[in-house]
Structures are given as structure tokens and as C-alpha cells.
């Protein structure tokens, strides 16, 4: 089985920013993420909380951008 995700970024240069956002959100939620990239110790609930928070934040950023605010 391949270890690569089927998700592809529209802007590949955004990868570092998304990783930074992931760690920021996890820290805000009080969830410790391993720096080596292994997330097998996360519960489904923790992973979902991180993903949901990232999605909410990205939608908020997009809405502000569309409204002409920074």
C-alpha cells in the first residue's frame, strides 16, 4: 500500500503554511503532535478536531479575502 495521500494541493507552495497551521491548531486544542510526522497515536476524535478547526479557519480566511479584508 502506498504511503502517499491522494489529496493534491492546488498551490504546492502552500504545504509549509498548512503544516504550520496544523501545529498551531493542535497546540490551541491542547493536542500534542509528534514532530516526526507519525500520527498513529492520535485518536479519531483528536484528528477530526484538528481537521475541522483547520477547515473553519481556512473558510474564515477565504470569506475575509472575498470581502476585501485582510
C-alpha positions as CSV (number, residue, x, y, z in Angstrom):
1,X,0.0,0.0,0.0
2,X,1.3,3.4,-0.9
3,X,2.1,5.9,1.8
4,X,1.2,8.9,-0.3
5,X,-2.1,10.8,0.1
6,X,-4.4,11.1,-2.9
7,X,-5.0,14.7,-2.0
8,X,-3.1,17.2,-4.1
9,X,-2.6,20.8,-3.2
10,X,-3.7,23.3,-5.8
11,X,-0.8,25.5,-4.8
12,X,2.1,23.2,-3.8
13,X,4.0,26.0,-2.1
14,X,1.2,26.2,0.5
15,X,2.3,22.9,2.0
16,X,4.6,24.5,4.6
17,X,1.9,27.0,5.6
18,X,-0.7,24.2,6.0
19,X,1.7,22.2,8.2
20,X,2.3,25.3,10.3
21,X,-1.4,25.8,10.6
22,X,-1.9,22.1,11.7
23,X,0.6,22.5,14.5
24,X,-0.9,25.9,15.6
25,X,-4.4,24.4,15.7
26,X,-3.3,21.3,17.6
27,X,-1.5,23.4,20.2
28,X,-4.6,25.6,20.7
29,X,-6.7,22.5,21.2
30,X,-4.1,21.0,23.6
31,X,-3.2,18.1,21.4
32,X,0.4,17.1,21.2
33,X,1.6,16.3,17.7
34,X,4.7,14.3,17.0
35,X,7.4,16.3,15.1
36,X,8.4,13.2,13.1
37,X,5.2,13.0,11.2
38,X,3.8,9.9,12.9
39,X,0.2,10.5,14.0
40,X,-0.8,6.9,14.8
41,X,-1.1,7.9,18.5
42,X,-3.9,10.4,17.8
43,X,-7.5,9.4,18.4
44,X,-10.0,9.8,15.6
45,X,-11.7,12.5,17.7
46,X,-8.4,14.4,18.0
47,X,-7.6,14.2,14.3
48,X,-11.1,15.3,13.5
49,X,-10.9,18.2,15.8
50,X,-7.7,19.4,14.2
51,X,-9.1,18.9,10.7
52,X,-12.4,20.6,11.5
53,X,-10.6,23.6,13.1
54,X,-8.3,23.9,10.1
55,X,-11.3,23.9,7.8
56,X,-13.2,26.5,9.8
57,X,-10.1,28.7,9.8
58,X,-9.5,28.4,6.1
59,X,-13.1,29.2,5.3
60,X,-12.9,32.2,7.5
61,X,-9.7,33.4,5.7
62,X,-11.4,32.9,2.3
63,X,-14.5,34.8,3.4
64,X,-12.4,37.7,4.6
65,X,-10.4,37.6,1.3
66,X,-13.6,37.7,-0.7
67,X,-15.0,40.5,1.4
68,X,-11.8,42.5,0.6
69,X,-10.4,42.4,4.2
70,X,-7.1,41.2,5.4
